[in-house]
Amino acid sequence: MNKQEAQQKIEELREQVRYHNYQYYVLDEPVVSDAEYDRLFQQLQELEDQYPDLVTRDSPTQRVGAPPRDELGTVAHSTPMLSLQSIYEEEDLRHFLDTVAGGAAVSFVAEPKYDGLAVELVYVDGVLQVASTRGDGFVGEDITDNVRTIKTVPLKLIQSVDAPPVPELLEVRGEVYMPVAEFRELNRQREANGEPPFANPRNAAAGSVRQLDSTITASRPLAMYGYATGQVAGYRFANEWEVLQTLPRWGLNIDPRNTLCSSPDECLEYYRQLAEQRDELPYEIDGVVFKVNEFAAQQALGMRTRSPRWVVAYKFAARPATTRINDIIVSVGRTGVLTPVAMLQPVQISGVTVSRVSLHNQDEIDRKDVHIGDTALVERAGDVIPYLVKVIPEQRDGTEQRFQLPPKCPICEAPVVRAEGEPIVRCPNIDCPAQIEGRIEHFASRQGLDIDGLGEKLVAQLVQAGLVKHLPDLYDLTKEQLAGLERMADKSAQNLLDALAASKQTTLPRFLYALGIFQVGEHIARLLAEHWGSLEAIIEASYEELVAIHEIGPEIAASVRQFFDEPRNRRMVEELLAHGIQIERVERAGPDLAGLTFVFTGALKGFTRDETRELVEQRGGRVSSSVSRNTNYVVAGRDSGSKYDKARQLGVAIIDEEGFNRLLAQA
């Protein structure tokens, strides 16, 4: 192209890059993948290199990111927080490693490239004074009050015996992130409260750190890893690796997965290992950072306008993908929840073909303005669950159609219900064919009526053969009917009939759980049973009476009331009782562990997981599957895993099986 054409193309690219910078850095809502952004930026940079007289001071190549928001106030960085050059091919990495080495004996620091928010902490005489975002690389947003709420950020540096003296001035650069497990739990809570879920851990972390109200930040499960320094006064590091070895001795959180590589081959091996471990890591990463270790070599290599020449980010294959929403269908789950599902033009994400993605509920569809026919950005949360990040309205052509959940169940045509203030729409018909298989499996589960032998495959056969159309039909089954099913000999049939007979003797918490009432799990079932004492009292309890119980919120109370207000559900319960189910109340041993949360990890000699849960809950405590700052005790058995490490990191009390027994004896 000639110079005039190049100038026009440069202006077009600048506008596109500025727009994507704003979406990513300011709004935290990217509309293209990292790879697509890098392609646009590289194209702009190549044209400006070809026509240097067309370079302007306001070009995106001359700065990093986007200006900070005025609401938070600003902080000027003493030295620029530049971005990193990104590469995607092994050949490019080898070229970088060989070029920077230049035949000299240099080593490389290899680190995970976190998908979070870059920040800078400034310590004066060991005390945290200022925290800021990267912003445009020169001026960032003041997030000091928010960062002070992150427990992995020391407010005052420690002076270890074997560490050099804490410097008079220490600027620490790092990444604030949200662990994947905590991110999923946060989204689960938000959805239960009718709030829109976060798109991914990075958005959750960025949004949490940039709150104007630091109490909101304090409620979010954030963490931070340091990875570099800015200005330092009062101590001189020998190299980059010493930085990472020294910072933890002053109390800063540094990733133990960082590695010192002595050759390009070791760098490539580290990349391959981390790529294989990526799905198992407790946080999200999108590549590996390789830095020249020696400061003298760094100085000799120098800087580009927006990135150092001595560091590179070798990115993993892009996870987000752009595709088309061909249709939106409605699925009906075990509890009757109607879930809209986007049917996509099949697209490859991280080696997996994604052709459908849940849209959660109508509120989420409206919030994201999703239309049938839209072009959408799709990712895989934690590289496992696909989700729709957002649609791209700019690519609409007028043929797109709005979507609204139907007023009737698409399976049984029962009128759907939606509790006030609740985002979920449900089919109230417990005998809905879409629900019956899942309801039987739930009813027969170990936490329910514990009907041994009634597994998924057999349930499917019973329903497909028309032998069980609703739960009470289970107790009308005959040996002859069962023996006629696939892989069901006389002995197997008799064993199932015996298990069904045994299930008629049960407890009130088990029976309530087995009914599959929406939002009533084991813990809530036990609370209801212990408070009311009988099934009849629970059935007749008003919404006001239910919501007055500690831990029974408006949503759960409405769900319980809605279940028992449905005539078909009442008839089903009456039929189960008429078939001989006898409900015994389990008396609570006393509220000795009330308010305490336990997490169990590893194998215990004297208890199964179900037994430990029952022991704790009988005494008023709670059992969680994940460790958080709200955990009171982690009970560690043989071969304890990541939960043990997480407890140590968070300072949660850890006891062994003997300690757990002592706690029970005291309770």
PLY file of the C-alpha trace (Angstrom):
ply
format ascii 1.0
element vertex 667
property float x
property float y
property float z
element edge 666
property int vertex1
property int vertex2
end_header
0.00 0.00 0.00
1.10 3.58 -0.54
1.63 6.10 2.25
-1.88 7.57 2.00
-3.47 4.12 2.26
-1.15 3.28 5.14
-2.18 6.42 7.02
-5.87 5.55 6.62
-5.27 1.97 7.78
-3.20 3.19 10.76
-6.04 5.46 11.91
-8.55 2.59 11.60
-6.31 0.28 13.64
-5.71 2.94 16.28
-9.43 3.42 16.78
-9.95 -0.34 17.11
-7.10 -0.77 19.58
-8.27 2.22 21.66
-11.75 0.76 21.79
-10.47 -2.64 22.93
-8.16 -0.99 25.48
-11.15 0.79 26.97
-13.24 -2.42 27.05
-10.43 -4.39 28.71
-8.71 -1.94 31.07
-11.54 0.40 32.06
-14.75 -1.62 31.76
-13.20 -5.06 32.33
-15.43 -6.34 29.51
-13.29 -7.48 26.55
-15.15 -8.20 23.31
-12.32 -9.99 21.49
-9.82 -12.65 22.49
-6.25 -11.78 23.53
-4.96 -13.29 20.29
-7.22 -11.09 18.15
-6.18 -7.97 20.13
-2.50 -8.84 19.77
-2.97 -9.34 16.02
-4.49 -5.84 15.65
-1.77 -4.26 17.80
1.01 -6.03 15.93
-0.44 -4.93 12.58
-0.52 -1.31 13.80
3.02 -1.53 15.15
4.34 -2.98 11.88
2.75 -0.18 9.84
4.17 2.48 12.18
7.60 0.85 11.96
7.28 1.00 8.18
6.18 4.67 8.25
7.82 6.18 11.39
6.85 9.73 10.38
3.18 8.73 10.84
3.69 7.86 14.52
1.86 10.25 16.86
2.18 10.70 20.63
-1.43 9.57 21.16
-1.01 6.30 19.27
-1.80 3.19 21.38
1.71 1.97 20.62
3.09 4.86 22.65
1.30 4.00 25.88
-0.01 1.08 27.93
-3.66 0.32 28.61
-6.11 3.15 29.23
-6.40 6.14 31.59
-7.59 5.42 35.13
-11.09 6.26 36.30
-11.26 9.62 38.06
-13.49 8.37 40.90
-10.70 6.42 42.61
-8.04 9.12 42.47
-4.69 8.65 40.78
-1.16 7.60 41.66
1.88 8.31 39.49
4.32 5.41 39.16
7.94 6.35 39.91
9.01 4.03 37.09
6.62 2.97 34.32
4.66 -0.27 34.70
5.07 -1.44 31.13
3.27 -4.32 29.49
4.92 -7.45 28.05
5.55 -8.52 24.50
3.30 -11.52 23.78
4.25 -14.46 21.57
2.31 -17.61 20.67
4.72 -19.91 18.83
7.62 -22.02 20.12
9.78 -20.73 17.27
9.28 -17.15 18.51
10.22 -18.15 22.06
13.42 -19.83 20.90
14.26 -16.74 18.87
13.75 -14.55 21.95
15.81 -16.81 24.21
18.67 -17.14 21.71
18.65 -13.43 20.85
18.74 -12.08 24.40
21.43 -14.59 25.34
23.60 -13.44 22.46
26.06 -16.23 23.14
26.51 -15.16 26.78
25.79 -17.38 29.79
22.48 -15.91 30.96
19.72 -17.58 32.93
15.96 -17.03 32.86
13.31 -16.65 35.54
10.13 -18.50 34.55
6.80 -17.55 36.16
3.10 -18.30 35.59
1.37 -15.43 33.80
-1.63 -14.78 36.02
-4.96 -13.67 34.62
-5.72 -10.97 37.18
-5.12 -7.28 37.78
-1.59 -5.81 37.83
-0.95 -3.64 40.89
1.89 -1.83 42.64
2.42 -1.68 46.41
4.65 1.01 47.92
6.22 0.29 51.33
8.00 3.08 53.22
10.05 1.88 56.21
8.26 -1.45 55.86
4.71 -0.05 56.10
2.25 -0.14 53.20
1.59 3.44 52.13
0.04 3.30 48.67
-1.45 0.69 46.33
-2.39 1.39 42.74
-3.40 -0.28 39.48
-1.17 -0.18 36.44
-3.54 2.24 34.68
-1.85 3.60 31.55
1.56 2.47 32.77
2.52 5.90 34.08
-0.49 6.80 36.25
-2.74 4.27 37.98
-5.86 4.26 40.14
-5.51 4.62 43.91
-6.79 1.35 45.42
-4.97 1.57 48.75
-8.02 1.06 51.01
-9.18 -1.89 48.92
-5.81 -3.65 48.81
-5.47 -3.32 52.58
-8.41 -5.76 52.86
-6.52 -8.54 51.00
-5.11 -10.89 53.59
-2.16 -12.05 51.48
-0.93 -8.43 51.32
1.13 -7.55 54.45
0.33 -4.14 55.88
3.77 -4.16 57.49
6.76 -6.13 56.24
8.39 -8.60 58.59
12.09 -8.81 59.39
13.11 -12.47 59.22
16.28 -13.48 61.05
17.92 -14.72 57.84
16.67 -11.84 55.64
18.44 -8.60 54.74
17.11 -5.45 56.46
13.74 -4.24 55.16
14.47 -1.39 52.68
13.54 2.20 53.39
11.54 2.17 50.15
10.22 -0.91 48.39
7.89 -0.85 45.40
6.41 -4.28 44.73
4.66 -5.14 41.49
2.30 -8.08 41.44
-1.07 -9.51 40.44
-4.32 -9.53 42.38
-6.37 -12.60 41.47
-9.34 -14.63 42.64
-8.74 -18.37 43.20
-10.87 -20.54 40.91
-12.64 -22.46 43.71
-13.56 -19.25 45.55
-14.68 -17.67 42.25
-17.10 -20.53 41.62
-18.46 -20.34 45.16
-18.88 -16.57 44.85
-20.82 -16.99 41.60
-22.96 -19.70 43.20
-23.84 -17.33 46.01
-24.55 -14.47 43.60
-26.87 -16.63 41.51
-28.65 -17.86 44.64
-29.17 -14.21 45.62
-30.46 -13.31 42.16
-27.31 -11.36 41.27
-25.60 -11.73 37.88
-22.54 -14.01 38.00
-19.08 -12.73 37.12
-17.88 -13.73 33.67
-14.50 -15.04 34.85
-12.03 -14.78 37.76
-10.15 -11.86 36.19
-13.30 -9.75 35.87
-14.27 -10.69 39.42
-10.85 -9.68 40.76
-10.64 -6.45 38.77
-14.17 -5.42 39.72
-13.56 -6.23 43.38
-10.30 -4.27 43.64
-11.73 -1.20 41.94
-14.77 -0.80 44.18
-15.43 2.63 45.64
-16.58 0.90 48.84
-13.72 -1.11 50.38
-16.14 -3.18 52.48
-17.28 -4.82 49.24
-13.67 -5.64 48.41
-13.21 -7.11 51.89
-16.09 -9.53 51.25
-14.48 -10.93 48.12
-11.95 -13.84 48.20
-8.94 -12.04 46.73
-5.26 -12.93 46.88
-2.04 -11.48 45.47
1.31 -12.75 44.22
4.28 -10.41 43.92
6.63 -10.89 40.98
8.89 -7.82 40.59
10.08 -4.56 42.13
10.01 -0.95 41.05
12.20 1.48 42.95
14.11 0.16 45.96
16.08 2.31 48.41
18.23 0.73 51.11
18.99 -2.61 49.46
20.42 -3.75 46.16
19.34 -7.07 44.65
21.91 -9.10 42.71
19.46 -10.38 40.08
15.81 -11.12 39.34
15.87 -14.51 41.08
17.12 -12.94 44.30
14.10 -10.62 44.21
11.76 -13.63 44.24
13.79 -15.37 46.94
13.94 -12.31 49.21
10.43 -10.89 49.03
8.82 -13.83 50.89
11.36 -13.39 53.70
9.88 -9.92 54.19
6.36 -11.39 54.34
5.24 -10.98 50.73
3.36 -13.73 48.92
5.43 -15.20 46.06
4.38 -18.12 43.89
6.40 -21.28 44.73
5.96 -22.39 41.10
8.48 -19.77 39.92
11.59 -21.44 38.53
15.13 -20.49 37.52
16.04 -21.94 34.11
19.63 -22.15 32.90
18.92 -22.87 29.23
16.26 -22.43 26.49
15.45 -26.15 26.72
14.69 -25.81 30.43
12.43 -22.85 29.64
10.48 -24.89 27.09
10.16 -27.80 29.49
8.79 -25.48 32.20
6.24 -24.12 29.72
5.11 -27.63 28.74
4.81 -28.73 32.36
2.78 -25.67 33.33
0.54 -26.08 30.29
-0.20 -29.66 31.41
-0.87 -28.56 35.00
-2.91 -25.53 33.98
-6.33 -27.02 34.70
-5.20 -28.19 38.15
-3.84 -24.84 39.32
-5.82 -22.96 41.99
-5.79 -19.81 39.84
-6.20 -18.99 36.17
-3.16 -18.32 33.98
-2.91 -17.58 30.27
0.77 -18.30 29.66
4.30 -18.16 31.06
6.56 -15.15 31.61
10.29 -15.52 30.87
12.67 -12.85 32.21
16.40 -12.47 31.78
17.74 -13.04 35.28
20.91 -10.90 35.19
20.39 -7.15 35.70
23.45 -6.27 33.60
21.99 -8.16 30.65
18.62 -6.45 31.19
20.24 -3.03 31.03
22.17 -3.94 27.90
18.98 -5.10 26.15
17.07 -1.93 27.10
13.41 -1.02 26.58
10.90 -0.57 23.80
8.26 2.15 24.05
5.74 -0.10 25.77
7.68 -3.19 26.88
11.13 -4.29 28.06
13.29 -6.22 25.58
14.44 -8.68 28.26
11.07 -10.22 29.10
8.40 -11.98 27.06
5.00 -13.60 27.71
4.63 -16.93 25.93
0.85 -17.23 25.77
-1.18 -20.42 25.72
-3.56 -20.98 22.84
-6.42 -18.49 23.11
-9.37 -19.81 25.12
-12.11 -17.37 24.14
-13.74 -17.82 20.76
-16.23 -15.89 18.69
-19.24 -17.80 17.39
-22.94 -17.45 16.48
-25.99 -18.19 18.60
-28.08 -20.33 16.25
-30.95 -20.87 18.68
-31.99 -20.75 22.34
-33.75 -23.81 23.77
-35.16 -24.48 27.24
-34.09 -27.42 29.39
-35.92 -28.57 32.52
-33.82 -29.86 35.41
-34.46 -32.26 38.30
-35.96 -29.55 40.51
-38.05 -28.14 37.67
-35.83 -25.15 36.94
-36.21 -23.90 33.38
-32.77 -23.05 32.00
-32.30 -21.27 28.66
-29.46 -22.81 26.67
-27.75 -21.12 23.72
-27.16 -23.50 20.81
-23.94 -22.32 19.19
-22.25 -22.70 15.87
-19.72 -25.35 17.06
-16.39 -23.76 17.97
-13.08 -25.10 19.30
-11.99 -23.76 22.70
-8.87 -25.24 24.32
-9.14 -28.40 22.25
-12.82 -28.98 23.03
-15.75 -28.45 20.66
-18.33 -26.21 22.32
-21.80 -26.22 20.80
-24.02 -25.11 23.71
-23.78 -22.85 26.73
-26.13 -22.13 29.62
-27.64 -18.66 29.77
-28.78 -19.29 33.38
-32.07 -17.37 33.46
-34.14 -14.67 31.79
-32.57 -11.91 33.88
-29.13 -12.90 32.60
-30.39 -12.93 29.01
-31.84 -9.44 29.46
-28.74 -8.13 31.24
-26.45 -9.32 28.46
-29.00 -8.39 25.77
-28.75 -11.82 24.13
-30.62 -12.37 20.86
-30.97 -15.47 18.69
-28.59 -14.90 15.79
-26.13 -12.77 17.78
-22.37 -13.06 17.43
-21.00 -13.87 20.88
-17.72 -14.23 22.75
-17.55 -17.62 24.50
-14.99 -18.91 27.02
-14.54 -21.94 29.23
-14.51 -21.09 32.94
-11.43 -22.72 34.41
-11.16 -24.44 31.00
-14.06 -26.66 32.03
-17.49 -25.04 31.89
-18.31 -23.02 28.76
-20.03 -19.70 29.32
-21.09 -16.73 27.26
-18.96 -13.69 28.05
-21.04 -11.24 26.01
-22.69 -10.64 22.67
-21.30 -8.18 20.13
-24.15 -5.85 19.10
-21.94 -4.11 16.52
-22.15 -7.23 14.36
-25.95 -7.41 14.21
-27.61 -7.20 10.79
-31.26 -6.84 11.87
-32.28 -10.51 11.58
-31.64 -11.27 15.26
-34.61 -12.21 17.47
-35.32 -11.53 21.13
-35.96 -14.50 23.42
-38.41 -14.92 26.29
-38.86 -17.98 28.51
-42.26 -19.64 27.85
-45.16 -19.25 30.32
-45.62 -23.04 30.37
-43.22 -25.94 30.90
-42.05 -27.10 27.45
-42.27 -30.73 28.63
-45.55 -31.08 30.57
-47.17 -27.68 29.81
-47.78 -26.90 33.48
-47.83 -23.11 34.12
-44.38 -22.07 35.35
-43.83 -20.14 38.58
-41.34 -17.52 39.68
-41.05 -16.40 43.29
-40.92 -12.66 43.91
-37.36 -11.37 43.73
-36.04 -14.71 42.45
-34.38 -15.05 39.02
-35.33 -18.73 38.66
-38.43 -19.91 36.76
-39.64 -23.41 37.66
-42.12 -26.06 36.62
-44.00 -26.92 39.85
-45.17 -30.34 38.58
-43.15 -32.95 40.49
-44.36 -35.61 38.02
-43.04 -33.71 35.00
-41.32 -36.29 32.74
-38.25 -34.06 32.53
-37.86 -34.19 36.29
-38.86 -37.71 37.24
-35.58 -39.58 36.55
-33.51 -37.01 38.44
-36.03 -36.90 41.28
-35.95 -40.70 41.69
-32.14 -40.70 41.75
-32.18 -37.91 44.33
-34.86 -39.67 46.39
-32.82 -42.89 46.44
-29.44 -41.22 47.08
-27.33 -41.99 50.14
-28.27 -38.66 51.74
-31.95 -39.33 50.93
-33.69 -42.65 51.56
-30.50 -44.58 50.69
-32.10 -47.20 48.42
-29.19 -49.49 47.55
-29.14 -50.68 43.93
-31.40 -47.98 42.53
-28.83 -46.31 40.29
-29.00 -44.12 37.21
-29.28 -46.90 34.62
-31.97 -48.81 36.47
-33.96 -45.62 37.08
-33.85 -44.89 33.35
-35.18 -48.37 32.60
-38.00 -48.05 35.12
-39.12 -44.71 33.69
-38.77 -45.73 30.04
-40.75 -48.95 30.69
-43.53 -46.89 32.28
-43.20 -48.73 35.61
-42.48 -45.56 37.60
-44.22 -42.31 36.66
-43.95 -40.67 40.08
-42.13 -41.46 43.33
-44.81 -43.57 45.11
-44.78 -46.00 42.16
-41.42 -47.26 43.47
-43.23 -49.03 46.31
-45.66 -50.77 43.93
-42.91 -52.56 41.98
-43.06 -56.34 41.89
-40.37 -58.96 41.52
-41.82 -60.02 38.18
-41.68 -56.47 36.81
-38.07 -56.00 37.92
-36.88 -59.38 36.68
-38.02 -58.46 33.19
-35.59 -55.55 33.02
-32.11 -55.70 31.50
-29.46 -57.21 33.82
-32.00 -57.79 36.58
-31.96 -61.43 37.72
-34.23 -62.77 40.48
-31.64 -62.08 43.16
-31.04 -58.51 42.03
-34.78 -57.90 41.87
-35.27 -59.25 45.40
-32.33 -57.17 46.72
-33.94 -54.01 45.36
-37.32 -54.88 46.87
-35.60 -55.46 50.22
-33.83 -52.07 49.92
-37.15 -50.38 49.13
-38.75 -51.99 52.19
-35.83 -50.92 54.39
-36.10 -47.32 53.12
-39.55 -47.01 54.65
-37.91 -46.51 58.04
-36.26 -43.09 57.77
-35.70 -39.81 59.58
-37.35 -36.45 59.01
-34.18 -34.73 57.69
-33.57 -37.56 55.20
-37.18 -37.53 54.02
-37.20 -33.76 53.52
-33.95 -33.94 51.57
-35.25 -36.85 49.47
-38.28 -34.83 48.32
-35.93 -32.65 46.27
-37.36 -29.29 47.37
-35.50 -26.53 45.57
-32.73 -25.02 47.75
-33.30 -27.58 50.54
-30.08 -29.55 50.94
-28.95 -31.68 53.86
-28.21 -28.76 56.17
-31.48 -26.91 55.56
-33.46 -30.17 55.84
-31.90 -30.76 59.27
-32.65 -27.17 60.37
-36.30 -27.55 59.40
-36.59 -30.93 61.09
-34.99 -29.78 64.32
-37.07 -26.61 64.49
-40.51 -28.04 63.68
-40.16 -31.65 64.82
-42.75 -33.15 62.45
-43.54 -33.25 58.74
-47.09 -32.02 59.37
-45.82 -28.89 61.14
-43.43 -28.08 58.29
-46.16 -28.54 55.68
-48.44 -26.13 57.52
-45.74 -23.55 58.47
-46.35 -20.10 56.99
-43.79 -18.14 55.00
-43.38 -15.72 57.92
-42.75 -18.59 60.35
-40.21 -20.20 58.02
-38.26 -17.05 57.31
-37.98 -16.35 61.04
-35.71 -19.40 61.47
-31.98 -18.62 61.60
-30.33 -19.46 58.23
-33.69 -19.79 56.43
-33.74 -16.81 54.10
-36.62 -15.47 51.98
-35.70 -17.59 48.94
-35.62 -20.87 50.86
-38.81 -20.05 52.76
-40.59 -19.21 49.50
-39.33 -22.43 47.91
-40.56 -24.60 50.78
-43.93 -22.87 50.80
-44.21 -23.13 47.01
-43.46 -26.87 47.09
-46.11 -27.74 49.67
-48.65 -25.32 48.20
-48.67 -27.33 44.96
-51.57 -29.87 45.28
-49.77 -32.52 43.23
-46.82 -32.42 45.62
-49.07 -32.73 48.68
-50.79 -35.76 47.13
-47.40 -37.32 46.37
-46.29 -36.95 50.00
-49.59 -38.43 51.22
-49.17 -41.40 48.86
-45.63 -42.05 50.09
-46.88 -42.12 53.68
-49.77 -44.37 52.63
-47.22 -46.82 51.20
-45.84 -47.30 54.71
-43.02 -44.78 55.08
-42.39 -44.22 58.80
-40.56 -41.02 59.73
-38.46 -40.93 62.88
-37.13 -37.67 64.19
-33.37 -37.47 64.84
-32.82 -35.60 68.08
-30.04 -33.04 68.02
-27.24 -33.70 70.53
-27.08 -29.99 71.35
-25.81 -26.78 69.76
-22.25 -27.35 71.01
-20.63 -26.67 67.63
-23.09 -23.95 66.63
-21.55 -21.38 64.31
-18.44 -23.47 63.55
-17.52 -24.52 60.01
-15.42 -27.65 59.37
-13.58 -28.90 56.27
-12.37 -32.53 56.08
-9.41 -33.55 53.95
-7.63 -36.87 53.56
-8.71 -40.26 54.91
-9.86 -40.70 58.52
-9.58 -44.08 60.26
-12.74 -43.99 62.36
-15.23 -42.08 60.22
-16.66 -41.96 56.73
-17.33 -38.53 55.19
-21.08 -38.96 55.71
-20.52 -39.83 59.38
-18.38 -36.77 60.02
-20.95 -34.54 58.37
-23.75 -36.04 60.48
-21.75 -35.73 63.71
-20.95 -32.07 63.09
-24.44 -31.11 61.94
-26.11 -32.92 64.85
-24.21 -30.57 67.13
-25.12 -27.45 65.21
-21.96 -27.08 63.10
-21.54 -26.94 59.34
-19.38 -28.89 56.92
-17.98 -27.20 53.83
-16.19 -28.70 50.83
-13.71 -25.83 50.43
-11.39 -23.91 52.73
-11.98 -20.18 53.12
-11.33 -17.46 55.66
-14.66 -18.39 57.25
-13.48 -21.95 58.02
-12.94 -22.61 61.74
-11.26 -26.04 61.57
-9.65 -28.20 58.89
-9.61 -31.84 59.99
-6.63 -33.46 58.24
-6.42 -37.19 57.74
-4.00 -39.39 55.83
-2.85 -38.10 52.42
-4.26 -34.61 52.93
-4.10 -32.53 49.78
-4.52 -28.94 48.64
-7.08 -28.12 51.34
-4.36 -28.65 53.96
-2.04 -26.28 52.09
-4.82 -23.71 51.69
-5.55 -23.85 55.43
-1.90 -23.18 56.24
-1.84 -20.30 53.77
-4.94 -18.71 55.33
-3.96 -19.42 58.93
-6.97 -21.68 59.55
-6.73 -24.05 62.55
-5.70 -27.58 61.50
-6.47 -30.59 63.72
-5.99 -34.33 63.20
-8.51 -37.12 63.82
-7.55 -37.34 67.49
-8.11 -33.62 67.87
-11.51 -33.95 66.19
-12.46 -36.71 68.65
-11.41 -34.51 71.56
-13.52 -31.67 70.19
-16.55 -33.96 69.95
-15.97 -35.25 73.48
-15.88 -31.70 74.82
-18.99 -30.68 72.87
0 1
1 2
2 3
3 4
4 5
5 6
6 7
7 8
8 9
9 10
10 11
11 12
12 13
13 14
14 15
15 16
16 17
17 18
18 19
19 20
20 21
21 22
22 23
23 24
24 25
25 26
26 27
27 28
28 29
29 30
30 31
31 32
32 33
33 34
34 35
35 36
36 37
37 38
38 39
39 40
40 41
41 42
42 43
43 44
44 45
45 46
46 47
47 48
48 49
49 50
50 51
51 52
52 53
53 54
54 55
55 56
56 57
57 58
58 59
59 60
60 61
61 62
62 63
63 64
64 65
65 66
66 67
67 68
68 69
69 70
70 71
71 72
72 73
73 74
74 75
75 76
76 77
77 78
78 79
79 80
80 81
81 82
82 83
83 84
84 85
85 86
86 87
87 88
88 89
89 90
90 91
91 92
92 93
93 94
94 95
95 96
96 97
97 98
98 99
99 100
100 101
101 102
102 103
103 104
104 105
105 106
106 107
107 108
108 109
109 110
110 111
111 112
112 113
113 114
114 115
115 116
116 117
117 118
118 119
119 120
120 121
121 122
122 123
123 124
124 125
125 126
126 127
127 128
128 129
129 130
130 131
131 132
132 133
133 134
134 135
135 136
136 137
137 138
138 139
139 140
140 141
141 142
142 143
143 144
144 145
145 146
146 147
147 148
148 149
149 150
150 151
151 152
152 153
153 154
154 155
155 156
156 157
157 158
158 159
159 160
160 161
161 162
162 163
163 164
164 165
165 166
166 167
167 168
168 169
169 170
170 171
171 172
172 173
173 174
174 175
175 176
176 177
177 178
178 179
179 180
180 181
181 182
182 183
183 184
184 185
185 186
186 187
187 188
188 189
189 190
190 191
191 192
192 193
193 194
194 195
195 196
196 197
197 198
198 199
199 200
200 201
201 202
202 203
203 204
204 205
205 206
206 207
207 208
208 209
209 210
210 211
211 212
212 213
213 214
214 215
215 216
216 217
217 218
218 219
219 220
220 221
221 222
222 223
223 224
224 225
225 226
226 227
227 228
228 229
229 230
230 231
231 232
232 233
233 234
234 235
235 236
236 237
237 238
238 239
239 240
240 241
241 242
242 243
243 244
244 245
245 246
246 247
247 248
248 249
249 250
250 251
251 252
252 253
253 254
254 255
255 256
256 257
257 258
258 259
259 260
260 261
261 262
262 263
263 264
264 265
265 266
266 267
267 268
268 269
269 270
270 271
271 272
272 273
273 274
274 275
275 276
276 277
277 278
278 279
279 280
280 281
281 282
282 283
283 284
284 285
285 286
286 287
287 288
288 289
289 290
290 291
291 292
292 293
293 294
294 295
295 296
296 297
297 298
298 299
299 300
300 301
301 302
302 303
303 304
304 305
305 306
306 307
307 308
308 309
309 310
310 311
311 312
312 313
313 314
314 315
315 316
316 317
317 318
318 319
319 320
320 321
321 322
322 323
323 324
324 325
325 326
326 327
327 328
328 329
329 330
330 331
331 332
332 333
333 334
334 335
335 336
336 337
337 338
338 339
339 340
340 341
341 342
342 343
343 344
344 345
345 346
346 347
347 348
348 349
349 350
350 351
351 352
352 353
353 354
354 355
355 356
356 357
357 358
358 359
359 360
360 361
361 362
362 363
363 364
364 365
365 366
366 367
367 368
368 369
369 370
370 371
371 372
372 373
373 374
374 375
375 376
376 377
377 378
378 379
379 380
380 381
381 382
382 383
383 384
384 385
385 386
386 387
387 388
388 389
389 390
390 391
391 392
392 393
393 394
394 395
395 396
396 397
397 398
398 399
399 400
400 401
401 402
402 403
403 404
404 405
405 406
406 407
407 408
408 409
409 410
410 411
411 412
412 413
413 414
414 415
415 416
416 417
417 418
418 419
419 420
420 421
421 422
422 423
423 424
424 425
425 426
426 427
427 428
428 429
429 430
430 431
431 432
432 433
433 434
434 435
435 436
436 437
437 438
438 439
439 440
440 441
441 442
442 443
443 444
444 445
445 446
446 447
447 448
448 449
449 450
450 451
451 452
452 453
453 454
454 455
455 456
456 457
457 458
458 459
459 460
460 461
461 462
462 463
463 464
464 465
465 466
466 467
467 468
468 469
469 470
470 471
471 472
472 473
473 474
474 475
475 476
476 477
477 478
478 479
479 480
480 481
481 482
482 483
483 484
484 485
485 486
486 487
487 488
488 489
489 490
490 491
491 492
492 493
493 494
494 495
495 496
496 497
497 498
498 499
499 500
500 501
501 502
502 503
503 504
504 505
505 506
506 507
507 508
508 509
509 510
510 511
511 512
512 513
513 514
514 515
515 516
516 517
517 518
518 519
519 520
520 521
521 522
522 523
523 524
524 525
525 526
526 527
527 528
528 529
529 530
530 531
531 532
532 533
533 534
534 535
535 536
536 537
537 538
538 539
539 540
540 541
541 542
542 543
543 544
544 545
545 546
546 547
547 548
548 549
549 550
550 551
551 552
552 553
553 554
554 555
555 556
556 557
557 558
558 559
559 560
560 561
561 562
562 563
563 564
564 565
565 566
566 567
567 568
568 569
569 570
570 571
571 572
572 573
573 574
574 575
575 576
576 577
577 578
578 579
579 580
580 581
581 582
582 583
583 584
584 585
585 586
586 587
587 588
588 589
589 590
590 591
591 592
592 593
593 594
594 595
595 596
596 597
597 598
598 599
599 600
600 601
601 602
602 603
603 604
604 605
605 606
606 607
607 608
608 609
609 610
610 611
611 612
612 613
613 614
614 615
615 616
616 617
617 618
618 619
619 620
620 621
621 622
622 623
623 624
624 625
625 626
626 627
627 628
628 629
629 630
630 631
631 632
632 633
633 634
634 635
635 636
636 637
637 638
638 639
639 640
640 641
641 642
642 643
643 644
644 645
645 646
646 647
647 648
648 649
649 650
650 651
651 652
652 653
653 654
654 655
655 656
656 657
657 658
658 659
659 660
660 661
661 662
662 663
663 664
664 665
665 666
